[in-house]
Amino acid sequence: MISTLPRFGGADVLTSADVPEPIAAAHEVVIHVHAAGVNRADILQREGHYPPPAGAPAWPGLEVSGTVVSVGGGVTQWAVGDAVCALLAGGGYAQRVCVHEDLVLPMPVGLSHEGAGGLVEAACTVWSTFDAADARAGQTLLVEGGSGGVGHIAVQLGIAMGMRVLTTARGPQRVQRCEEWGATGIDYAREDVMARVRAEGGADVILDVLGAGALDDHLRMLRTGGTLAVIGLQKGVRGELDLGRLLALRARIVGTTLRSRPHEDKARIVRGVRDHVWPLVPERVRPVVHATYPLERAGDAHRALESGKVFGKVVLIPPP
Ligand SMILES: NC(=O)c1ccc[n+]([C@@H]2O[C@H](COP(=O)([O-])OP(=O)(O)OC[C@H]3O[C@@H](n4cnc5c(N)ncnc54)[C@H](OP(=O)(O)O)[C@@H]3O)[C@@H](O)[C@H]2O)c1
C-alpha cells in the first residue's frame, strides 16, 4: 500500500492505493517500512510545486526506517533482517521502498523506528548545509525555525559540534523547548529578530528556511566573513540584495538542496552523517516526534504540519 497523489491540491488529495511490490535491482535493497517522515517538501509536492526527480516514484516521502527484506546483486553493506533507515528521492509513503545501498544507514542505537524514520532527511540536510557554509566549532549559528523538522536537528547538531546557537520559533513554549537544548531562543512573533541577533553580536552562519522576505534582514545579522545558507523559501523566491553590504561584510550566500543532487553527492552526505552525526544520536541529537499517523491518514498528517502547531516531526506508520 502507498499513499499517493492522483492530482495536486489540498490534503484531501492524498489517497491510498496498491502498486506492485518493488524489486531490488543491482546495488539496491528493498526495505519493509516501519516509519516514514513527513516533510514540508511533501506539501509542496502535493500542491504541484516540487516534482520528484526523474526516476523517483510519483508518491511523496523522502525518508523511512524499517527492515531490509531483500537485496539486489552486488549489495555488500546490507543483509536481509537489518534494521535500517534511508534517504529517498521520493516514494517513502509506502509499506515497501527500494533504494540504492549507498543511501541506507543503520538504525541508530537507542532510537525507535518513529524517531529514525523522521531523522534522515533533516540530518542529511543539516550536515550538507553546515558543510556548504563551512560551519564549525566556536562560531555563532542562527537557525531560523528551531522548532521545525530541519531546524530542531540543526539546533542540536550545532550545539553538539561546539557552535553557539541562536534560534527563532513562534511563541514562548516553542522558544523554551529550543532553549532546553542550550540555544538562545528568540520569539519571532513577539521580538525584533534582527535587533536581538545584532545585540548578540551577529551570526557567522545563518541557516535560512525563509528566503527572499528575510534576505535584507539576514544580511544585517551576518558578521564579517559570514555565510547565509538558504535552504527554504517560505517567505518567497525573489528579493532585493544590497550588494554593497555583501561586499563590505565579505560575506557569502550559498543555496543548497538535497533531493535533486547527483547520486555521488548524496552518497557522500550519507557517509558523512553516518560517521559524524550518528555517533551523537540519541544522546546529543534526538529527533522529536510530535505525532504519528497511520499511512492511510497521510492527509491528516499534512493538515497537522500545515496547522503550524507541530514541534519537530510528524511520522507515518504503514500497516505491518
Ligand atoms: N534545501 C533542502 O535541501 C531542504 C531540505 C529540507 C527542507 N528544506 C526546506 O526547509 C524548510 C523547513 O522544512 P521543514 O521540513 O523543517 O519544515 P517545518 O517542520 O514545517 O518547519 C518550518 C519552520 O519554519 C519556521 N518559520 C515559519 N515562519 C517563520 C518566520 N517568519 N520566522 C522564523 N521561522 C519561521 C517554523 O517555526 P514555528 O513552527 O515555530 O512557527 C518552523 O520551525 C522548508 O522550506 C523546506 O522546503 C529544504
PDBQT file of the ligand as one rigid body, heavy atoms in Angstrom, charges set to zero:
ROOT
HETATM    1  N1  LIG A 401      17.171  22.683   0.564  1.00  0.00    +0.000 N 
HETATM    2  C1  LIG A 401      16.952  21.491   1.089  1.00  0.00    +0.000 C 
HETATM    3  O1  LIG A 401      17.630  20.516   0.777  1.00  0.00    +0.000 OA
HETATM    4  C2  LIG A 401      15.854  21.333   2.077  1.00  0.00    +0.000 A 
HETATM    5  C3  LIG A 401      15.700  20.135   2.788  1.00  0.00    +0.000 A 
HETATM    6  C4  LIG A 401      14.679  20.041   3.755  1.00  0.00    +0.000 A 
HETATM    7  C5  LIG A 401      13.850  21.137   3.955  1.00  0.00    +0.000 A 
HETATM    8  N2  LIG A 401      14.017  22.264   3.218  1.00  0.00    +0.000 N 
HETATM    9  C6  LIG A 401      13.156  23.435   3.414  1.00  0.00    +0.000 C 
HETATM   10  O2  LIG A 401      13.376  23.897   4.716  1.00  0.00    +0.000 OA
HETATM   11  C7  LIG A 401      12.165  24.467   5.226  1.00  0.00    +0.000 C 
HETATM   12  C8  LIG A 401      11.825  23.797   6.551  1.00  0.00    +0.000 C 
HETATM   13  O3  LIG A 401      11.465  22.441   6.289  1.00  0.00    +0.000 OA
HETATM   14  P1  LIG A 401      10.873  21.553   7.458  1.00  0.00    +0.000 P 
HETATM   15  O4  LIG A 401      10.537  20.237   6.875  1.00  0.00    +0.000 OA
HETATM   16  O5  LIG A 401      11.755  21.673   8.646  1.00  0.00    +0.000 OA
HETATM   17  O6  LIG A 401       9.501  22.352   7.759  1.00  0.00    +0.000 OA
HETATM   18  P2  LIG A 401       8.693  22.540   9.120  1.00  0.00    +0.000 P 
HETATM   19  O7  LIG A 401       8.917  21.381  10.003  1.00  0.00    +0.000 OA
HETATM   20  O8  LIG A 401       7.323  22.908   8.730  1.00  0.00    +0.000 OA
HETATM   21  O9  LIG A 401       9.404  23.809   9.805  1.00  0.00    +0.000 OA
HETATM   22  C9  LIG A 401       9.180  25.121   9.363  1.00  0.00    +0.000 C 
HETATM   23  C10 LIG A 401       9.881  26.040  10.331  1.00  0.00    +0.000 C 
HETATM   24  O10 LIG A 401       9.852  27.377   9.822  1.00  0.00    +0.000 OA
HETATM   25  C11 LIG A 401       9.609  28.234  10.933  1.00  0.00    +0.000 C 
HETATM   26  N3  LIG A 401       9.081  29.502  10.488  1.00  0.00    +0.000 N 
HETATM   27  C12 LIG A 401       7.979  29.755   9.756  1.00  0.00    +0.000 A 
HETATM   28  N4  LIG A 401       7.833  31.089   9.580  1.00  0.00    +0.000 NA
HETATM   29  C13 LIG A 401       8.874  31.669  10.225  1.00  0.00    +0.000 A 
HETATM   30  C14 LIG A 401       9.293  33.016  10.409  1.00  0.00    +0.000 A 
HETATM   31  N5  LIG A 401       8.602  34.042   9.901  1.00  0.00    +0.000 N 
HETATM   32  N6  LIG A 401      10.422  33.257  11.117  1.00  0.00    +0.000 NA
HETATM   33  C15 LIG A 401      11.154  32.227  11.634  1.00  0.00    +0.000 A 
HETATM   34  N7  LIG A 401      10.800  30.930  11.484  1.00  0.00    +0.000 NA
HETATM   35  C16 LIG A 401       9.673  30.663  10.786  1.00  0.00    +0.000 A 
HETATM   36  C17 LIG A 401       8.624  27.460  11.780  1.00  0.00    +0.000 C 
HETATM   37  O11 LIG A 401       8.597  27.986  13.103  1.00  0.00    +0.000 OA
HETATM   38  P3  LIG A 401       7.244  27.821  14.027  1.00  0.00    +0.000 P 
HETATM   39  O12 LIG A 401       6.704  26.441  13.727  1.00  0.00    +0.000 OA
HETATM   40  O13 LIG A 401       7.719  27.961  15.435  1.00  0.00    +0.000 OA
HETATM   41  O14 LIG A 401       6.304  28.874  13.559  1.00  0.00    +0.000 OA
HETATM   42  C18 LIG A 401       9.231  26.071  11.722  1.00  0.00    +0.000 C 
HETATM   43  O15 LIG A 401      10.252  25.947  12.677  1.00  0.00    +0.000 OA
HETATM   44  C19 LIG A 401      11.104  24.281   4.159  1.00  0.00    +0.000 C 
HETATM   45  O16 LIG A 401      11.029  25.470   3.395  1.00  0.00    +0.000 OA
HETATM   46  C20 LIG A 401      11.663  23.152   3.319  1.00  0.00    +0.000 C 
HETATM   47  O17 LIG A 401      11.190  23.197   1.996  1.00  0.00    +0.000 OA
HETATM   48  C21 LIG A 401      14.998  22.376   2.289  1.00  0.00    +0.000 A 
ENDROOT
TORSDOF 0
